[in-house]
Amino acid sequence: MLIAICVSVYSTQEVANLVGVHKLTLLRWLYTGRIAEPRHARIAMQNHRVWSERDLERVRKFKEANYRKKCRRKKAGGIKSKRSKP
């Protein structure tokens, strides 16, 4: 008897679309260590990231904690503009 387990897996592009960021932004978060790497799968002699639902939720939480909701920009982290107002 076989039991089928349905597990949702996503590509990096799909995760970026679902979270609402550009793929390069997601890759930058990975390269700088802001979010943990998902597991990798070797398909046709190439390594591919395989994102699970758990990985997707981690990325969503990171975005909520670090980005503004409306304008899709980083939250101000105490860095003030050097420009003076007239």
C-alpha positions, 0 to 999 in steps of 0.5 A: 500500500502506497501513501501519497504525501502532498508537500508544496514546494516552490521555486525561488521565483515563485517564493519571490512572487508570493512574498511580493519582492523581486527575485534578486531581492530574495537572492540578496537576502540569502547571500547576505545571510538575512534568511536561511538557505532552503534545501537544495535538490540536484536536477539535471546536473544543476542545484536548485533551491526547493522552498517548503511552506515553512521556508515561505513563512520564514521569508514572509515574517522577515519581510513583515519585520523589515519592510514597510507595508505600503511603499515596499521600502526598507524601514528607516533604521535610524539613518537620517538624511544629510540633506537639510530642509529649507 
